[in-house]
Amino acid sequence: TGPAVERPRVRPFGTVLLEGDTGTTTANLIVYLEDSAGNPTTSPTDVTVDYATVDTSANPAVAQAGTDFVATSGTLTIPAGSTQATVPVDVIGDTVFEPDLLYGEWGLASFTGASSNAIIKQNFFGLALLIIVDDD
């Protein structure tokens, strides 16, 4: 048998987006594939991972699903040969002044259930951070 093949690590990242006053704006949470040293890598086959925005309604200083962003979930596919893909999250604009927490309101998306050809990198517990900068 040949040497063991290292599975790529799925590394959820995040993004920062200006909120806006009306309608929705799409924030794209970036998800990378990395090797064990943290370098960008690819997979010879598609990598999939499940995602869902996290409801943190117990904390009024945190972005709320339905008010600040549209809750979403699904399965992300990072195509064979690619180093990254994005998860779209719609941010809801408003004219309400909201307190800053880490440069704005923040929301989370959780990543679980990676396909058998990958693993989820556990820095930041498999979470991506969405920072919504208040413009009011």
N, C-alpha and C positions, 0 to 999 in steps of 0.2 A: 504494500500500500504506500501511497505517497504521503507527503507532509500534510498535516491538518490545515484546512483552509480557515482563515480567520473570518468570522462573520462581521460585517460592518455594524457600527453602532448608530442607531437613530438618535440624533441630537436635536430635540426641539429647541428653538430659539425664541424668537418673538419679533415685535416691531413697535414702533412709536408712530402715532398718527394724531394729527390735529382734528379735534372733534367736529367742528363745523356747527352752523346754527340751525339747519333744517335738513330733512331727508337723511339718507344714509351714505356713508363712504366706506368702501371696502378696505379693510386692513388685511394684509397678507402675512400670516405667521410663517416664518421660514423654518423648514425642517431639513437638517443636513444629514448626510452619511459621513461618518468618520472612521478611521482605523483606531486601533488601541492607543496610538500616540497622539490622537487628536487631529490628524491630518485629513483633509478631504479625501474621500475614496468613493468607489462605485461598486456595484454588484453586477455580476453577469446575468442575473435574473431580477425581475421586478421585486421590490420590497414594499410590503404593505404594513400599515400601522393604524389602529383605531384612534380616533380623537373625539373629544367633546369639550365644549366650554364648561367651566365650573361655576356653579351657582354659589356665590359667597354673600347671599342676602343678609346674613347675620351681622355684617359689618357695613354700616351706612357710608363709610368713607371709601368703599371699594365700588368699582363699576358694577352695575346690576344688569342682569339679563332682562330684556324687555324694556328697559329704560335707557340704558347706555349702549348696549349692543344686542344683536339678535342671537339668541342661543342657537348653537349649531352642533352637529355631530356627524360622524361618518367614518369612512375608511380612506386614508390617503395612500396613493400609490406613487412611489418614487421609481420611475422607469429604469430598467436595466441600462447601465452606462451613465446614468445621471448622478450628480452629487447632491442634489437638493430638489425640493418641491415646496409648494406653499399651500396653506389652509386659509381660505377666505373667511373673514368674520366681518359682518356688516356692523359699523359703528353708527349709532343714532345721534344726529345732531340736535342740539337744543340751545336755549339762551339762558340757562340756569347757571349761576356761579357755583362752582363745585370746588371743594378744598383740594389742594395738591397733595398727593401722596406718591413719592418717587417720581416727581416731575409731572404728575397728573393722576387721574384715576387709573386704577389698574384692574385688569381682568386676567383670568387664567384659562388655559386650555390644557387638558390632561391627555397624555399619549400612553396607550396601553396596547397589549395584544399584537406585538410585532410578529411578522411572518417568521417561519422557522429558519430562514436564511439570514436573519438579523437579530440584534438585541437592542433594547432601549438603554441608552447611556443614562446613568442614574444621577448625574449632576443635576441639581435643581429638581430632583424627584420625578423626572419625566414630564415636567410642566413647561409650557411656553408662556411668556409674559406679554400681555397686550397693554401698552401704556397709552391712554387716551388723554392728550393734552387739552385742557380746558381753554377755550379761546374767549371766554366771557369776562 
